[in-house]
């Protein structure tokens, strides 16, 4: 979280940094492959296990 979002770039304020969090979180869960789960995204992994997916 800190290396990929919070400190990955310079922000002018904490408010500016916080304003980018939801977009980053969506990318992290829906679009970024995770090696720990076989290159799938967390949302895809939930679908494989037939778990309900909220906030899509």
C-alpha positions as CSV (number, residue, x, y, z in Angstrom):
1,X,0.0,0.0,0.0
2,X,2.7,2.5,0.9
3,X,5.0,1.8,-2.0
4,X,2.3,1.4,-4.6
5,X,0.0,4.2,-3.6
6,X,0.7,6.4,-0.6
7,X,4.4,7.1,-1.4
8,X,4.5,6.2,-5.1
9,X,4.4,9.8,-6.1
10,X,4.6,13.2,-4.6
11,X,1.3,14.8,-3.5
12,X,0.9,18.5,-2.5
13,X,-1.2,17.6,0.5
14,X,-2.7,14.7,2.5
15,X,-6.1,15.6,1.0
16,X,-4.8,15.3,-2.5
17,X,-3.3,11.9,-1.6
18,X,-6.6,10.7,0.0
19,X,-8.5,11.8,-3.1
20,X,-6.6,9.3,-5.2
21,X,-7.2,6.3,-2.9
22,X,-10.6,5.1,-4.3
23,X,-9.3,5.1,-7.9
24,X,-6.1,3.2,-6.8
25,X,-8.1,0.7,-4.8
26,X,-10.4,0.0,-7.7
27,X,-7.3,-0.6,-9.9
28,X,-5.7,-2.8,-7.3
29,X,-8.7,-5.1,-6.9
30,X,-10.1,-5.1,-10.4
31,X,-7.2,-4.7,-12.8
32,X,-3.9,-5.5,-11.2
33,X,-2.8,-9.1,-11.4
34,X,-1.5,-10.6,-8.1
35,X,1.2,-13.2,-8.3
36,X,0.1,-14.7,-5.0
37,X,-3.2,-15.8,-6.5
38,X,-1.9,-17.1,-9.8
39,X,-1.9,-13.8,-11.7
40,X,-5.6,-13.2,-11.1
41,X,-7.2,-10.0,-9.8
42,X,-8.8,-10.3,-6.4
43,X,-12.3,-9.7,-8.0
44,X,-11.7,-12.5,-10.5
45,X,-10.6,-14.8,-7.7
46,X,-13.8,-14.1,-5.8
47,X,-15.8,-15.0,-9.0
48,X,-13.9,-18.3,-9.3
49,X,-15.0,-19.3,-5.8
50,X,-18.6,-18.1,-6.5
51,X,-18.5,-15.6,-3.7
52,X,-20.8,-12.6,-4.1
53,X,-18.9,-9.5,-5.4
54,X,-20.1,-6.2,-4.2
55,X,-19.3,-2.7,-5.5
56,X,-18.6,-3.7,-9.1
